[in-house]
């Protein structure tokens, strides 16, 4: 076949894809490139032999900023390989279209309408206006946070590592992994070596929250801090920022209290008050989508791990580095239930009425996610019947929420079960709605309507 004709045919196929389908394709391409780079001998330590599945799983976990691994990162990958994982985390954290846009800007390429639609889809935003400015602001804020985290952690790690280079090397990767909520570590035991160093834990928690709270929230806070005192009195935060921030910290506080209650007579029975406080606070924070841990979660009781699974299923905020159904989806479903139970027909919060379409989306996302979640749990339970149900639920929740916490069964799973987790990690990063819309050509409208008829419910 003529190469030029073949190229035109490929371009025609791409042009026919919707923005949602293109975003899904770009993430698959990013995962494929990451797989090729991590499979290179230079990416692995001497004497290490990895099969395709081990490399592919690690690559997808990095691009989806999850952190689940079937191999130990510190013992498997070289310094070059670690930097490749850090780049994959950055791509997954900011989004493929955000980084692509920055490259286009550097090269002087005009950002057209099609590209703006792709960015809007990737960042899960509703408005196309100001989308390029959003990407620039987002990049600057994230890099600034990572740079501050790198300098603080790198300097502090001088107390733990012999050389300056090693200390800042660990500081660099820790800052990237925590901010992108990647969950990867190069210590071999996550943050368990620092389980009594509350400063390191506190810095990591701030970085995890910065990545999971949502980019629009960070940008609005930055703009608020840059205004004068007189302008601050007139500035109003958006409904998205108010709802996202409230839900995020309510869930964080709720998780903190519940973990203490559930483990008070178990894991925390012989712990001091400050150990109890930081163990619970860190696990509550990392369960949003962080993936790092100061302890082995197997030491928690079954009920605590099931509760953490529920928190991972909810995940982080929209337009953030995290996955799951997202905090605002959970908030809208709860608000809708409470509104309906009180006999009111209109859902409102902070003096603003919620659009019916947003409520419809929230319910669809929740139901589809639950259906997908239980289907995967049932399949893995049937295939890997030697594993406990709690550990499987925990692993599936971690994959869907792109969290990375694990009860240590990832490498014990069959190849098919690992492929199911790979699919969940990508769906969790891309988003349920994006995944759902990737199967159609967009919303269809009709010029006719059928007669309405009521159905008994409940």
HELIX and SHEET records of a PDB file:
HELIX    1   1 UNK A    3  UNK A   16  1                                  14    
HELIX    2   2 UNK A   19  UNK A   39  1                                  21    
HELIX    3   3 UNK A   41  UNK A   43  5                                   3    
HELIX    4   4 UNK A   52  UNK A   63  1                                  12    
HELIX    5   5 UNK A   73  UNK A   76  1                                   4    
HELIX    6   6 UNK A   79  UNK A   94  1                                  16    
HELIX    7   7 UNK A   96  UNK A  106  1                                  11    
HELIX    8   8 UNK A  113  UNK A  122  1                                  10    
HELIX    9   9 UNK A  131  UNK A  156  1                                  26    
HELIX   10  10 UNK A  157  UNK A  159  5                                   3    
HELIX   11  11 UNK A  164  UNK A  179  1                                  16    
HELIX   12  12 UNK A  192  UNK A  194  5                                   3    
HELIX   13  13 UNK A  198  UNK A  212  1                                  15    
HELIX   14  14 UNK A  215  UNK A  226  1                                  12    
HELIX   15  15 UNK A  229  UNK A  234  1                                   6    
HELIX   16  16 UNK A  239  UNK A  263  1                                  25    
HELIX   17  17 UNK A  273  UNK A  289  1                                  17    
HELIX   18  18 UNK A  297  UNK A  299  5                                   3    
HELIX   19  19 UNK A  302  UNK A  314  1                                  13    
HELIX   20  20 UNK A  327  UNK A  341  1                                  15    
HELIX   21  21 UNK A  356  UNK A  383  1                                  28    
HELIX   22  22 UNK A  389  UNK A  400  1                                  12    
HELIX   23  23 UNK A  410  UNK A  412  5                                   3    
HELIX   24  24 UNK A  415  UNK A  430  1                                  16    
HELIX   25  25 UNK A  432  UNK A  437  1                                   6    
SHEET    1   A 2 UNK A 348  UNK A 349  0                                        
SHEET    2   A 2 UNK A 352  UNK A 353 -1                                        
END                                                                             
